[in-house]
Amino acid sequence: MKIAVITGASSGLGRELAVSAAGNFPGIDVFWLIARNEGRLQETAKLIEPEKAEIIPLDLSKVSSLGLLEEKLKNEKPEIGLLINDAGVCFMDNLGEGSLSEQLQMVDLNVRALMALTHLCIPYIANGGKIINISSIAGFCAIPRMSVYSSAKAFVNTLSRALTEELRPRKISVTCVCPSPMDTPILVTGNLKGRSKKFDSLPTCDPRKVADGAIRACLRGRAMFTPRLFNKLVRTLAKLLPAALMVKLMKV
Ligand SMILES: NC(=O)c1ccc[n+]([C@@H]2O[C@H](COP(=O)([O-])OP(=O)(O)OC[C@H]3O[C@@H](n4cnc5c(N)ncnc54)[C@H](OP(=O)(O)O)[C@@H]3O)[C@@H](O)[C@H]2O)c1
């Protein structure tokens, strides 16, 4: 039995990725849908074949949740065809101001949980399997007022690149997905709207199109998927311009 493990599957991009994977990714028997909100995970399950979905309500920022997943993997020894690390939070504040708890959530979920789940899953990923890591254009360069979020996403980019090489002998591909802002619940939970004219005026991505593009990119074994021309431009500029200039251009 081959499974897909999808975090952040209860809303936004993660839900769209689950739906797109169910429709377009071949050979998956069961989808492990992970997030905290059980009711919203059930709604995602209804959008794919409910009998193909296993709901796993967990707070991934807690070390105990990672322990539970480790036990589940050891007991069931599934063959993982697809791992999607989507769960993430985003808050906007200068470090040293506002809430430490929000800054810690970004490290605990966007960095530690993503790394730990990937570590736990790799032994069970089938040769030729796929990993999708959800990053952001924020991962291309340092962003003042989003210093922790941009650092967390840069971690995802670097980890994905290194893993691509580590897992090449097993023909497991790692696709890092870097969209610009999307109209999803993260904008509300992170209180991100109306805080920065520049952030509010960035070209947005449609989560459904990002999800379909991400699944296509991973099936082709691409290392990075950056939707929209504007985001590709940001990615290119981040490679060409001095970091000191880029950081000023990207300040939100
Ligand atoms: N929307 C954007 O502007 C944007 C742009 C670029 C990149 N991204 C990235 O896209 C990914 C998905 O975000 P989204 O835009 O789809 O926002 P979203 O709708 O808020 O999705 C976030 C997902 O993460 C889950 N989650 C949050 N905290 C969790 C925790 N402690 N444990 C387990 N799951 C948790 C949420 O489910 P529960 O609340 O049920 O736990 C939800 O399923 C994130 O990695 C984000 O950084 C978003």
The ligand as an SDF file (V2000), in Angstrom:
LIG
                    3D

 48 52  0  0  0  0  0  0  0  0999 V2000
   -0.5950   32.4440    1.6540 N   0  0  0  0  0  0  0  0  0  0  0  0
    0.5410   33.0360    1.3760 C   0  0  0  0  0  0  0  0  0  0  0  0
    0.5910   34.2700    1.1880 O   0  0  0  0  0  0  0  0  0  0  0  0
    1.7970   32.2130    1.2040 C   0  0  0  0  0  0  0  0  0  0  0  0
    2.8040   32.6610    0.3440 C   0  0  0  0  0  0  0  0  0  0  0  0
    3.9570   31.9120    0.1860 C   0  0  0  0  0  0  0  0  0  0  0  0
    4.0940   30.7200    0.8900 C   0  0  0  0  0  0  0  0  0  0  0  0
    3.1060   30.3030    1.7260 N   0  0  0  0  0  0  0  0  0  0  0  0
    3.2890   29.0440    2.4550 C   0  0  0  0  0  0  0  0  0  0  0  0
    2.2590   28.1510    2.0780 O   0  0  0  0  0  0  0  0  0  0  0  0
    2.0730   27.1870    3.1200 C   0  0  0  0  0  0  0  0  0  0  0  0
    0.5810   27.0180    3.3580 C   0  0  0  0  0  0  0  0  0  0  0  0
    0.0300   28.2150    3.8370 O   0  0  0  0  0  0  0  0  0  0  0  0
   -1.3900   28.7400    3.3460 P   0  0  0  0  0  0  0  0  0  0  0  0
   -1.1560   30.0060    2.6550 O   0  0  0  0  0  0  0  0  0  0  0  0
   -2.1290   27.6640    2.6700 O   0  0  0  0  0  0  0  0  0  0  0  0
   -2.0650   29.1180    4.7560 O   0  0  0  0  0  0  0  0  0  0  0  0
   -3.1350   28.3430    5.6260 P   0  0  0  0  0  0  0  0  0  0  0  0
   -4.3840   28.1590    4.8590 O   0  0  0  0  0  0  0  0  0  0  0  0
   -3.1930   29.0890    6.9180 O   0  0  0  0  0  0  0  0  0  0  0  0
   -2.4810   26.9200    5.8290 O   0  0  0  0  0  0  0  0  0  0  0  0
   -1.5840   26.6130    6.8500 C   0  0  0  0  0  0  0  0  0  0  0  0
   -1.7410   25.1450    7.1780 C   0  0  0  0  0  0  0  0  0  0  0  0
   -0.8110   24.8240    8.2130 O   0  0  0  0  0  0  0  0  0  0  0  0
   -1.5310   24.1790    9.2650 C   0  0  0  0  0  0  0  0  0  0  0  0
   -0.9160   24.4620   10.5530 N   0  0  0  0  0  0  0  0  0  0  0  0
   -0.7420   25.6680   11.1460 C   0  0  0  0  0  0  0  0  0  0  0  0
   -0.1810   25.5220   12.3460 N   0  0  0  0  0  0  0  0  0  0  0  0
   -0.0210   24.1790   12.5250 C   0  0  0  0  0  0  0  0  0  0  0  0
    0.5020   23.3910   13.5830 C   0  0  0  0  0  0  0  0  0  0  0  0
    0.9890   23.9480   14.7090 N   0  0  0  0  0  0  0  0  0  0  0  0
    0.5190   22.0360   13.4370 N   0  0  0  0  0  0  0  0  0  0  0  0
    0.0330   21.4660   12.3050 C   0  0  0  0  0  0  0  0  0  0  0  0
   -0.4510   22.1630   11.2690 N   0  0  0  0  0  0  0  0  0  0  0  0
   -0.4820   23.5080   11.3840 C   0  0  0  0  0  0  0  0  0  0  0  0
   -2.9400   24.7700    9.1980 C   0  0  0  0  0  0  0  0  0  0  0  0
   -3.9000   23.8980    9.7600 O   0  0  0  0  0  0  0  0  0  0  0  0
   -4.5090   23.9680   11.2390 P   0  0  0  0  0  0  0  0  0  0  0  0
   -4.7770   25.3940   11.5560 O   0  0  0  0  0  0  0  0  0  0  0  0
   -5.7260   23.1070   11.1190 O   0  0  0  0  0  0  0  0  0  0  0  0
   -3.4660   23.3540   12.1170 O   0  0  0  0  0  0  0  0  0  0  0  0
   -3.1420   24.8280    7.6890 C   0  0  0  0  0  0  0  0  0  0  0  0
   -3.5620   23.5780    7.2120 O   0  0  0  0  0  0  0  0  0  0  0  0
    2.8590   27.7140    4.3320 C   0  0  0  0  0  0  0  0  0  0  0  0
    4.0620   26.9850    4.4480 O   0  0  0  0  0  0  0  0  0  0  0  0
    3.1460   29.1570    3.9670 C   0  0  0  0  0  0  0  0  0  0  0  0
    4.3300   29.6390    4.5830 O   0  0  0  0  0  0  0  0  0  0  0  0
    1.9500   31.0130    1.8860 C   0  0  0  0  0  0  0  0  0  0  0  0
  1  2  1  0
  2  3  2  0
  2  4  1  0
  4  5  1  0
  4 48  2  0
  5  6  2  0
  6  7  1  0
  7  8  2  0
  8  9  1  0
  8 48  1  0
  9 10  1  0
  9 46  1  0
 10 11  1  0
 11 12  1  0
 11 44  1  0
 12 13  1  0
 13 14  1  0
 14 15  2  0
 14 16  1  0
 14 17  1  0
 17 18  1  0
 18 19  2  0
 18 20  1  0
 18 21  1  0
 21 22  1  0
 22 23  1  0
 23 24  1  0
 23 42  1  0
 24 25  1  0
 25 26  1  0
 25 36  1  0
 26 27  1  0
 26 35  1  0
 27 28  2  0
 28 29  1  0
 29 30  1  0
 29 35  2  0
 30 31  1  0
 30 32  2  0
 32 33  1  0
 33 34  2  0
 34 35  1  0
 36 37  1  0
 36 42  1  0
 37 38  1  0
 38 39  2  0
 38 40  1  0
 38 41  1  0
 42 43  1  0
 44 45  1  0
 44 46  1  0
 46 47  1  0
M  CHG  2   8   1  16  -1
M  END
$$$$
